[in-house]
Amino acid sequence: MQLQEFFDKPHLLPNIPEVVQDLIATFNDPDPDIFRIIDDLSRDPVLSAKVLRLANSSRFGGVREIASVKEASIRLGLERLRTLVIASGLISATTGLPGIDLKKFWENSFLTAELCRQLAVSAGLPAEQQFTCGMLHDIGLLILVVSHPKEADDIMALTSRQGRVKAEQAVLGFTSAEIGAELARRWQFPLTVVNGLKHQFSPLNGDFSPEAALVYLSTWLVEQGGGADARPEWSENLAMTLGVQLRKGDEPPPSWPEQVAKKVGLDWPALISAQEAVARDGSPFLMAV
């Protein structure tokens, strides 16, 4: 197969709103026009309502409830506002796509994204950009299932014997990570995000991407909690998925990706701290799913 085949059916691809496209562009804009973004967002009542709901959640909320996008922007700042709008826009854009349980898909995506954010803080990397990588990490799988269901079924049949990456390469000749990276490139996400998606399965091969390394570590943590074993039927219980089975005082299991962690300056306690924080606090984005 050719990678291009996954983009030959645009009606099956998520169609993100214009305001989301504008906010993606601000990743590469040193001086974005926040007032134009606020005005554009205010013209989208569905997206505005979701952003306000999230902005007033316990994670982001202040002492009083806010009632306008302008107030939300002031409270959150551009980076958090961008995260909220992109997340809300992607959820809206994937509504009704066939062949996959979208609620569970986004639960898994936001779980991974929150882990990426926690690890990014410990590693001194941009937290919101890393959250975006985690949120998008399986978007290629979504495109695969929706646009080529037969190939997706073939991959699922092989995964138990070969593992997901080898199964995808055997059936497609490339991986869903490359599909997701190409979609991110077409949506004009920055190269750091594109590379974070593209190299997430093998972050130590080729040019090193710290974004890919944190996605790799986050998905490993999810797998340790059991959240990835049942793909595409992910756990619905966030606390159970990350039920704190790994503890700081324990010896790390032989399978832990020590070399990847060291490459971004993280140790075993940092991974466990991230897991504990997400298991405790969850993700405010789950209310939008």
C-alpha positions in Angstrom: 0.0 0.0 0.0 0.9 3.6 -0.4 0.6 6.2 2.4 -1.3 8.5 0.0 -4.2 6.0 -0.2 -5.3 7.0 3.3 -5.9 10.5 2.2 -7.7 9.8 -1.1 -11.1 9.7 0.6 -11.3 13.2 2.3 -14.9 12.6 3.3 -13.6 10.0 5.8 -11.0 12.2 7.3 -11.8 14.4 10.3 -12.8 17.9 9.1 -11.5 20.4 11.7 -13.2 23.8 12.0 -11.4 26.9 10.6 -10.8 28.3 14.1 -8.9 25.1 15.0 -6.8 25.4 11.9 -6.0 29.0 12.9 -4.9 27.9 16.3 -2.7 25.2 14.9 -1.0 27.9 12.9 -0.1 29.8 16.0 2.3 27.1 17.0 4.6 28.6 14.3 3.6 32.3 14.9 5.7 34.3 17.3 3.0 37.0 17.6 -0.5 35.5 17.0 -3.5 37.8 16.9 -5.3 36.5 19.9 -8.2 38.9 19.5 -9.0 37.6 16.0 -8.9 34.0 17.4 -11.3 35.0 20.2 -13.6 36.6 17.6 -13.5 33.5 15.4 -14.1 31.2 18.3 -17.0 33.2 19.5 -18.7 32.7 16.1 -18.7 28.9 16.7 -21.4 28.3 19.3 -20.8 24.6 19.7 -17.0 24.9 20.1 -17.4 27.9 22.3 -19.7 26.0 24.6 -17.3 23.2 24.9 -14.4 25.5 25.7 -16.4 27.4 28.3 -17.4 24.1 29.9 -13.8 23.0 30.1 -12.6 26.4 31.3 -15.0 26.3 34.2 -14.1 22.7 35.2 -12.3 22.2 38.5 -8.9 21.8 36.7 -9.0 25.2 35.0 -11.7 27.1 37.0 -11.2 30.0 39.2 -13.3 31.5 42.1 -16.1 32.5 39.8 -17.7 31.0 36.6 -16.8 32.7 33.4 -19.4 33.2 30.7 -17.4 34.4 27.6 -14.7 33.2 25.3 -12.8 36.4 26.0 -12.8 35.7 29.8 -11.7 32.1 29.1 -8.8 33.3 27.0 -7.7 35.7 29.8 -7.9 33.0 32.4 -6.3 30.3 30.4 -3.7 32.1 28.3 -3.0 31.2 24.6 -1.3 27.9 25.2 -4.1 26.4 27.3 -6.8 28.0 25.1 -5.2 26.4 22.1 -5.1 23.0 23.7 -8.8 23.3 24.7 -9.9 24.4 21.3 -7.9 21.8 19.4 -9.1 19.0 21.7 -12.8 20.2 21.5 -12.5 20.6 17.7 -11.1 17.2 17.1 -13.8 15.5 19.2 -16.5 17.4 17.2 -14.8 16.5 13.9 -14.7 12.8 14.6 -18.4 12.5 15.7 -20.1 9.7 13.8 -17.0 8.1 12.2 -17.8 4.5 11.6 -15.9 1.4 12.8 -14.6 2.5 16.1 -15.8 3.3 19.6 -14.9 7.0 19.7 -15.7 7.5 23.4 -13.1 4.9 24.3 -10.7 6.1 21.6 -10.7 9.6 23.1 -10.5 8.4 26.7 -7.3 6.5 25.8 -6.0 9.5 23.8 -6.6 12.0 26.7 -5.2 9.6 29.2 -2.0 9.3 27.2 -1.9 13.1 26.6 -2.2 13.8 30.4 0.8 11.4 31.0 2.7 13.2 28.3 2.0 16.6 29.9 3.2 15.3 33.3 6.4 13.8 31.9 7.1 17.0 29.9 7.0 19.1 33.0 9.5 16.7 34.7 11.7 16.7 31.6 11.5 20.5 31.1 9.8 20.3 27.7 6.8 22.4 26.5 3.9 20.8 28.3 1.0 21.9 26.1 2.8 20.9 22.9 3.6 17.5 24.4 -0.1 17.1 25.5 -1.0 17.7 21.8 1.3 14.9 20.7 -0.3 12.5 23.2 -3.8 13.5 22.2 -3.0 12.8 18.5 -0.8 9.8 19.1 -3.4 7.3 17.8 -5.1 9.5 15.2 -3.4 7.4 12.5 -5.1 4.3 13.9 -8.4 6.1 13.7 -7.8 6.9 10.0 -6.8 3.3 9.4 -9.9 1.8 10.9 -12.3 4.3 9.2 -10.8 4.3 5.7 -9.5 0.7 5.4 -11.5 -1.5 7.7 -10.4 -4.8 6.1 -6.7 -4.0 6.6 -7.5 -2.9 10.1 -9.1 -6.3 10.8 -6.1 -8.1 9.2 -3.8 -6.2 11.6 -5.9 -7.0 14.6 -5.7 -10.7 13.7 -1.9 -10.6 13.5 -1.3 -8.4 16.5 -1.6 -11.1 19.1 1.2 -13.1 17.4 3.5 -10.3 16.1 2.7 -7.2 18.1 1.0 -4.1 16.7 4.0 -2.5 15.0 5.1 -5.6 13.2 1.5 -6.4 12.2 1.0 -3.0 10.7 4.2 -3.2 8.8 3.3 -6.6 7.5 -0.1 -5.5 6.2 0.6 -1.9 5.2 4.3 -1.6 4.7 4.4 1.2 7.2 2.7 2.0 10.6 -0.3 3.9 11.8 2.2 6.3 13.4 3.2 7.4 9.9 -0.4 7.9 8.9 -1.0 10.1 11.9 2.2 12.1 11.2 1.2 12.7 7.7 -2.2 14.0 8.8 -0.6 16.3 11.3 1.7 17.6 8.6 -1.3 18.3 6.3 -3.0 20.1 9.2 0.2 22.2 9.5 1.2 21.2 13.0 4.8 22.1 13.8 7.5 19.6 12.8 8.2 18.7 16.4 4.6 17.4 16.7 4.8 15.6 13.3 8.1 13.9 14.3 6.7 13.1 17.7 3.9 11.1 16.1 6.0 9.6 13.3 8.8 8.1 15.6 6.7 7.2 18.6 7.2 3.5 18.2 11.0 3.7 17.9 12.2 7.0 19.4 15.8 6.0 19.6 16.1 5.2 15.9 17.4 7.9 13.6 17.2 11.6 14.6 16.0 11.6 18.2 12.7 13.2 19.0 12.0 14.0 22.7 8.3 14.3 21.8 8.3 10.8 20.4 10.1 9.6 23.5 7.5 11.0 25.8 4.7 9.5 23.8 6.5 6.1 23.9 6.9 6.3 27.7 3.3 7.4 28.2 1.9 4.5 26.1 4.1 2.1 28.0 2.6 3.3 31.2 -0.9 2.9 29.9 0.0 -0.7 28.8 1.3 -1.5 32.3 -2.1 -0.5 33.7 -3.9 -2.7 31.2 -5.4 0.1 29.1 -3.8 -1.0 25.8 -4.2 -4.7 26.1 -7.8 -4.7 24.8 -7.4 -2.5 21.8 -9.6 -1.2 20.4 -11.8 -1.9 23.5 -10.0 0.4 26.0 -10.8 0.5 29.7 -13.6 3.0 30.6 -12.3 3.5 34.1 -9.4 5.9 34.2 -8.4 5.2 37.7 -8.5 1.4 37.0 -6.6 1.8 33.8 -3.8 3.5 35.7 -4.6 1.8 39.0 -1.4 2.5 40.7 0.2 -0.8 40.2 3.7 0.7 39.8 5.1 2.4 42.9 8.2 4.5 43.5 9.6 2.1 46.0 9.4 -0.9 43.8 12.1 -2.1 41.5 11.2 -1.2 37.9 10.1 -4.2 35.8 12.7 -5.5 33.3 10.5 -4.2 30.4 10.7 -0.6 31.5 12.1 1.6 28.7 15.1 2.9 30.7 17.2 4.1 27.7 14.3 6.1 26.3 13.7 7.7 29.7 17.3 8.5 30.3 17.5 10.2 26.9 15.0 12.8 28.1 16.4 13.1 31.6 13.7 11.0 33.4 14.1 8.3 36.0 11.8 5.6 37.3 10.3 7.8 40.1 9.4 10.5 37.5 7.3 7.9 35.5 5.5 6.7 38.6 4.8 10.3 39.7 3.2 11.0 36.3 1.1 7.8 36.6 0.0 8.6 40.1 -1.0 12.2 39.2 -3.1 11.1 36.2 -4.7 8.3 38.1 -5.6 10.7 40.9 -6.7 13.7 38.9 -7.9 12.3 35.6 -8.4 14.5 32.7 -10.9 17.4 32.3 -11.2 16.6 28.6 -13.1 13.4 29.4 -16.2 15.5 30.1 -16.1 16.7 26.5 -16.1 13.2 25.0 
